[in-house]
């Protein structure tokens, strides 16, 4: 149960860390270090655990393996080795192969590099949208 705390002119709801911890242990078997370190910031812990339950452990529109491969690519782009390890291991848990994980990293490099160059040239987005439409039409017309 959350606790309400009056701070200056507003009422703040502070999540119950013990309740969140019990949910984590029931779900994962223990509280991983990252989440344990967040216990001193109950709002942060609550938000992170809620997102983790939905996007790592739960159901969404994107199948779990592809969510985690996306996480690998994003983490690589952010240069977060901890996050790359987390999402790589989660991707493996959901059936990703080493080749798929490696490709996610290559796509991160390709996207980040193309993005940096496009931004450095201030390329027009409307032109890109039109060019993508033209490419799609051409590819769809091929046998």
Phi and psi in degrees as a GROMACS rama.xvg file:
@    title "Ramachandran Plot"
@    xaxis  label "Phi"
@    yaxis  label "Psi"
@TYPE xy
-78.3597  154.19  UNK-2
-108.62  138.808  UNK-3
-96.1938  131.765  UNK-4
-126.315  130.496  UNK-5
-84.117  121.03  UNK-6
-127.121  119.286  UNK-7
46.9679  -115.216  UNK-8
-105.031  22.3322  UNK-9
-141.784  158.262  UNK-10
-101.732  124.183  UNK-11
-111.456  135.565  UNK-12
-96.1745  121.648  UNK-13
-104.459  118.71  UNK-14
-61.8247  152.257  UNK-15
-82.8034  107.181  UNK-16
-61.7738  -39.8734  UNK-17
-62.2697  -40.1852  UNK-18
-66.0248  -42.0509  UNK-19
-64.8153  -44.1037  UNK-20
-58.6635  -44.7835  UNK-21
-59.8708  -41.8128  UNK-22
-64.2297  -41.2094  UNK-23
-63.0807  -47.4594  UNK-24
-62.4398  -42.4828  UNK-25
-62.8425  -35.9756  UNK-26
-82.7509  -44.7778  UNK-27
-106.469  -14.5388  UNK-28
96.401  -20.7303  UNK-29
-165.194  173.643  UNK-30
-99.6446  110.024  UNK-31
-61.645  155.026  UNK-32
-51.9261  -46.7038  UNK-33
-55.3715  -46.8351  UNK-34
-71.9251  -37.2712  UNK-35
-61.9301  -38.754  UNK-36
-66.4776  -22.7403  UNK-37
-85.6451  -6.05164  UNK-38
-60.5133  -23.2986  UNK-39
-82.0326  -6.18657  UNK-40
-126.097  79.4805  UNK-41
-54.5329  -37.2737  UNK-42
-66.197  -43.7527  UNK-43
-61.9505  -46.216  UNK-44
-58.4612  -47.3691  UNK-45
-59.4845  -45.9216  UNK-46
-65.8287  -44.4794  UNK-47
-63.5176  -45.0138  UNK-48
-65.7617  -40.0831  UNK-49
-61.2291  -45.4968  UNK-50
-66.1841  -41.7289  UNK-51
-62.8325  -42.8702  UNK-52
-62.4841  -38.6916  UNK-53
-77.0722  -50.246  UNK-54
-95.9418  -16.8392  UNK-55
-104.092  -43.1522  UNK-56
-103.747  -18.7064  UNK-57
-100.026  -167.421  UNK-58
-100.672  140.375  UNK-59
-149.001  -172.907  UNK-60
-71.2578  -23.5518  UNK-61
-102.264  129.017  UNK-62
-58.4343  147.426  UNK-63
-52.6999  -42.7433  UNK-64
-60.5302  -41.6996  UNK-65
-73.8875  -32.4089  UNK-66
-61.4713  -44.478  UNK-67
-71.6741  -34.9436  UNK-68
-65.2212  -36.4851  UNK-69
-62.8983  -42.0277  UNK-70
-60.1967  -39.0887  UNK-71
-59.7035  -47.7136  UNK-72
-63.9671  -44.6975  UNK-73
-64.6168  -45.7532  UNK-74
-61.6108  -40.2179  UNK-75
-63.3287  -40.7271  UNK-76
-64.7458  -31.7975  UNK-77
-84.6295  -6.0147  UNK-78
60.325  39.4637  UNK-79
-104.708  98.4208  UNK-80
-62.7854  -37.181  UNK-81
-59.5817  -46.3796  UNK-82
-68.5157  -38.4789  UNK-83
-60.7714  -44.7843  UNK-84
-61.6118  -47.6385  UNK-85
-57.8212  -52.8637  UNK-86
-71.053  -31.5356  UNK-87
-64.8332  -45.9342  UNK-88
-65.9971  -40.7407  UNK-89
-64.2878  -40.1385  UNK-90
-60.7599  -42.4634  UNK-91
-61.486  -41.891  UNK-92
-58.6668  -31.3835  UNK-93
-96.8311  14.535  UNK-94
97.4279  7.98207  UNK-95
-70.8521  143.881  UNK-96
-91.0626  166.195  UNK-97
-60.5918  -36.807  UNK-98
-63.7734  -39.1425  UNK-99
-67.9064  -40.4973  UNK-100
-66.0269  -42.3829  UNK-101
-62.0966  -42.0488  UNK-102
-65.2007  -36.3999  UNK-103
-60.1659  -40.8865  UNK-104
-65.4672  -40.3897  UNK-105
-65.112  -38.718  UNK-106
-65.8105  -34.5549  UNK-107
-62.7358  -45.4934  UNK-108
-63.5329  -45.3688  UNK-109
-61.1257  -46.4176  UNK-110
-68.3323  -45.6003  UNK-111
-63.8885  -41.2958  UNK-112
-66.672  -45.3185  UNK-113
-63.1305  -39.4399  UNK-114
-63.8688  -44.9583  UNK-115
-61.6905  -42.7427  UNK-116
-67.6705  -45.3671  UNK-117
-60.1587  -42.8103  UNK-118
-65.5207  -37.6484  UNK-119
-65.9984  -24.045  UNK-120
-98.932  -2.32584  UNK-121
51.5767  45.3088  UNK-122
-65.6529  145  UNK-123
-78.0171  130.202  UNK-124
-71.3985  -35.5586  UNK-125
-64.1592  -37.2313  UNK-126
-64.4659  -43.8477  UNK-127
-60.0131  -46.3258  UNK-128
-57.411  -44.6041  UNK-129
-65.5092  -42.8314  UNK-130
-64.5849  -38.7294  UNK-131
-65.6279  -38.9711  UNK-132
-60.9647  -46.0308  UNK-133
-62.7278  -42.5411  UNK-134
-63.3369  -43.8065  UNK-135
-60.7301  -43.4884  UNK-136
-62.8081  -43.5472  UNK-137
-63.0108  -46.3201  UNK-138
-66.4694  -35.617  UNK-139
-68.937  -25.627  UNK-140
-84.0619  -10.881  UNK-141
-79.6281  147.534  UNK-142
